[in-house]
Amino acid sequence: KPSAAPSKGAPQKGDAAAYKSALVDFLKKNGKTPLATLGQKVKKPAGVSEKMAQFLKANASTFDVSNGVCSLK
């Protein structure tokens, strides 16, 4: 019997890291970006369960969000 694999709904650390990296790359190229635009341009992986705004707040050491606009710190 194969060992118990994580369920498909479980968040994947690699997905979160890849998402963070993609957001950082986009913001480096484009500067301050409204959250709505950022959400359209950088697709969230299926392994990241939280909404983008929550993800950005959880990574507040990297991202600065104010008045609906995100930038890098």
PyMOL CGO cylinders between C-alpha atoms (Angstrom):
from pymol import cmd
from pymol.cgo import CYLINDER

trace = [
    CYLINDER, 0.00, 0.00, 0.00, 1.40, 3.46, -0.82, 0.3, 1, 1, 1, 1, 1, 1,
    CYLINDER, 1.40, 3.46, -0.82, 1.93, 5.81, 2.07, 0.3, 1, 1, 1, 1, 1, 1,
    CYLINDER, 1.93, 5.81, 2.07, -0.80, 8.34, 2.73, 0.3, 1, 1, 1, 1, 1, 1,
    CYLINDER, -0.80, 8.34, 2.73, -0.36, 11.21, 0.29, 0.3, 1, 1, 1, 1, 1, 1,
    CYLINDER, -0.36, 11.21, 0.29, -1.46, 14.70, 1.29, 0.3, 1, 1, 1, 1, 1, 1,
    CYLINDER, -1.46, 14.70, 1.29, -4.97, 15.48, 0.10, 0.3, 1, 1, 1, 1, 1, 1,
    CYLINDER, -4.97, 15.48, 0.10, -5.29, 17.59, -3.02, 0.3, 1, 1, 1, 1, 1, 1,
    CYLINDER, -5.29, 17.59, -3.02, -6.91, 20.40, -1.04, 0.3, 1, 1, 1, 1, 1, 1,
    CYLINDER, -6.91, 20.40, -1.04, -3.94, 20.75, 1.32, 0.3, 1, 1, 1, 1, 1, 1,
    CYLINDER, -3.94, 20.75, 1.32, -1.87, 23.89, 0.72, 0.3, 1, 1, 1, 1, 1, 1,
    CYLINDER, -1.87, 23.89, 0.72, 1.50, 23.22, -0.86, 0.3, 1, 1, 1, 1, 1, 1,
    CYLINDER, 1.50, 23.22, -0.86, 4.52, 25.14, 0.44, 0.3, 1, 1, 1, 1, 1, 1,
    CYLINDER, 4.52, 25.14, 0.44, 5.97, 25.24, -3.07, 0.3, 1, 1, 1, 1, 1, 1,
    CYLINDER, 5.97, 25.24, -3.07, 2.83, 26.90, -4.42, 0.3, 1, 1, 1, 1, 1, 1,
    CYLINDER, 2.83, 26.90, -4.42, 2.97, 29.66, -1.80, 0.3, 1, 1, 1, 1, 1, 1,
    CYLINDER, 2.97, 29.66, -1.80, 6.67, 30.26, -2.48, 0.3, 1, 1, 1, 1, 1, 1,
    CYLINDER, 6.67, 30.26, -2.48, 6.10, 30.32, -6.24, 0.3, 1, 1, 1, 1, 1, 1,
    CYLINDER, 6.10, 30.32, -6.24, 3.15, 32.71, -5.82, 0.3, 1, 1, 1, 1, 1, 1,
    CYLINDER, 3.15, 32.71, -5.82, 5.17, 35.05, -3.60, 0.3, 1, 1, 1, 1, 1, 1,
    CYLINDER, 5.17, 35.05, -3.60, 8.03, 34.97, -6.10, 0.3, 1, 1, 1, 1, 1, 1,
    CYLINDER, 8.03, 34.97, -6.10, 5.67, 35.73, -9.01, 0.3, 1, 1, 1, 1, 1, 1,
    CYLINDER, 5.67, 35.73, -9.01, 4.14, 38.66, -7.11, 0.3, 1, 1, 1, 1, 1, 1,
    CYLINDER, 4.14, 38.66, -7.11, 7.60, 40.05, -6.28, 0.3, 1, 1, 1, 1, 1, 1,
    CYLINDER, 7.60, 40.05, -6.28, 8.73, 39.72, -9.91, 0.3, 1, 1, 1, 1, 1, 1,
    CYLINDER, 8.73, 39.72, -9.91, 5.61, 41.47, -11.20, 0.3, 1, 1, 1, 1, 1, 1,
    CYLINDER, 5.61, 41.47, -11.20, 5.94, 44.33, -8.70, 0.3, 1, 1, 1, 1, 1, 1,
    CYLINDER, 5.94, 44.33, -8.70, 9.66, 44.77, -9.48, 0.3, 1, 1, 1, 1, 1, 1,
    CYLINDER, 9.66, 44.77, -9.48, 8.80, 45.21, -13.17, 0.3, 1, 1, 1, 1, 1, 1,
    CYLINDER, 8.80, 45.21, -13.17, 5.63, 47.28, -12.75, 0.3, 1, 1, 1, 1, 1, 1,
    CYLINDER, 5.63, 47.28, -12.75, 5.98, 49.13, -9.44, 0.3, 1, 1, 1, 1, 1, 1,
    CYLINDER, 5.98, 49.13, -9.44, 2.92, 50.04, -7.36, 0.3, 1, 1, 1, 1, 1, 1,
    CYLINDER, 2.92, 50.04, -7.36, -0.10, 48.13, -8.62, 0.3, 1, 1, 1, 1, 1, 1,
    CYLINDER, -0.10, 48.13, -8.62, -3.79, 48.19, -7.61, 0.3, 1, 1, 1, 1, 1, 1,
    CYLINDER, -3.79, 48.19, -7.61, -4.84, 44.92, -5.97, 0.3, 1, 1, 1, 1, 1, 1,
    CYLINDER, -4.84, 44.92, -5.97, -7.50, 44.27, -8.65, 0.3, 1, 1, 1, 1, 1, 1,
    CYLINDER, -7.50, 44.27, -8.65, -4.90, 44.52, -11.42, 0.3, 1, 1, 1, 1, 1, 1,
    CYLINDER, -4.90, 44.52, -11.42, -2.40, 42.42, -9.48, 0.3, 1, 1, 1, 1, 1, 1,
    CYLINDER, -2.40, 42.42, -9.48, -5.01, 39.69, -9.04, 0.3, 1, 1, 1, 1, 1, 1,
    CYLINDER, -5.01, 39.69, -9.04, -5.69, 39.64, -12.78, 0.3, 1, 1, 1, 1, 1, 1,
    CYLINDER, -5.69, 39.64, -12.78, -2.04, 39.64, -13.84, 0.3, 1, 1, 1, 1, 1, 1,
    CYLINDER, -2.04, 39.64, -13.84, -0.61, 37.15, -11.32, 0.3, 1, 1, 1, 1, 1, 1,
    CYLINDER, -0.61, 37.15, -11.32, -2.68, 33.98, -11.13, 0.3, 1, 1, 1, 1, 1, 1,
    CYLINDER, -2.68, 33.98, -11.13, -2.89, 32.32, -7.72, 0.3, 1, 1, 1, 1, 1, 1,
    CYLINDER, -2.89, 32.32, -7.72, -1.90, 28.62, -7.67, 0.3, 1, 1, 1, 1, 1, 1,
    CYLINDER, -1.90, 28.62, -7.67, -4.54, 26.11, -6.59, 0.3, 1, 1, 1, 1, 1, 1,
    CYLINDER, -4.54, 26.11, -6.59, -2.40, 25.21, -3.55, 0.3, 1, 1, 1, 1, 1, 1,
    CYLINDER, -2.40, 25.21, -3.55, -2.81, 28.70, -2.06, 0.3, 1, 1, 1, 1, 1, 1,
    CYLINDER, -2.81, 28.70, -2.06, -6.16, 28.74, -0.27, 0.3, 1, 1, 1, 1, 1, 1,
    CYLINDER, -6.16, 28.74, -0.27, -6.25, 32.29, 1.08, 0.3, 1, 1, 1, 1, 1, 1,
    CYLINDER, -6.25, 32.29, 1.08, -7.32, 35.31, -0.92, 0.3, 1, 1, 1, 1, 1, 1,
    CYLINDER, -7.32, 35.31, -0.92, -4.59, 37.48, -2.39, 0.3, 1, 1, 1, 1, 1, 1,
    CYLINDER, -4.59, 37.48, -2.39, -5.13, 40.35, 0.07, 0.3, 1, 1, 1, 1, 1, 1,
    CYLINDER, -5.13, 40.35, 0.07, -4.81, 37.92, 3.00, 0.3, 1, 1, 1, 1, 1, 1,
    CYLINDER, -4.81, 37.92, 3.00, -1.68, 36.40, 1.43, 0.3, 1, 1, 1, 1, 1, 1,
    CYLINDER, -1.68, 36.40, 1.43, -0.13, 39.87, 1.07, 0.3, 1, 1, 1, 1, 1, 1,
    CYLINDER, -0.13, 39.87, 1.07, -0.94, 40.72, 4.71, 0.3, 1, 1, 1, 1, 1, 1,
    CYLINDER, -0.94, 40.72, 4.71, 0.54, 37.40, 5.84, 0.3, 1, 1, 1, 1, 1, 1,
    CYLINDER, 0.54, 37.40, 5.84, 3.73, 38.41, 3.99, 0.3, 1, 1, 1, 1, 1, 1,
    CYLINDER, 3.73, 38.41, 3.99, 3.75, 42.01, 5.24, 0.3, 1, 1, 1, 1, 1, 1,
    CYLINDER, 3.75, 42.01, 5.24, 7.54, 41.94, 5.60, 0.3, 1, 1, 1, 1, 1, 1,
    CYLINDER, 7.54, 41.94, 5.60, 7.74, 41.83, 1.78, 0.3, 1, 1, 1, 1, 1, 1,
    CYLINDER, 7.74, 41.83, 1.78, 4.61, 43.63, 0.59, 0.3, 1, 1, 1, 1, 1, 1,
    CYLINDER, 4.61, 43.63, 0.59, 3.19, 47.03, 1.49, 0.3, 1, 1, 1, 1, 1, 1,
    CYLINDER, 3.19, 47.03, 1.49, -0.57, 47.35, 0.93, 0.3, 1, 1, 1, 1, 1, 1,
    CYLINDER, -0.57, 47.35, 0.93, -2.30, 50.69, 1.43, 0.3, 1, 1, 1, 1, 1, 1,
    CYLINDER, -2.30, 50.69, 1.43, -5.45, 52.19, -0.11, 0.3, 1, 1, 1, 1, 1, 1,
    CYLINDER, -5.45, 52.19, -0.11, -5.93, 49.16, -2.35, 0.3, 1, 1, 1, 1, 1, 1,
    CYLINDER, -5.93, 49.16, -2.35, -2.46, 49.47, -3.89, 0.3, 1, 1, 1, 1, 1, 1,
    CYLINDER, -2.46, 49.47, -3.89, 0.39, 47.00, -3.39, 0.3, 1, 1, 1, 1, 1, 1,
    CYLINDER, 0.39, 47.00, -3.39, 4.12, 47.71, -3.59, 0.3, 1, 1, 1, 1, 1, 1,
    CYLINDER, 4.12, 47.71, -3.59, 7.32, 46.10, -2.37, 0.3, 1, 1, 1, 1, 1, 1,
    CYLINDER, 7.32, 46.10, -2.37, 8.85, 47.21, 0.92, 0.3, 1, 1, 1, 1, 1, 1,
]
cmd.load_cgo(trace, "trace")
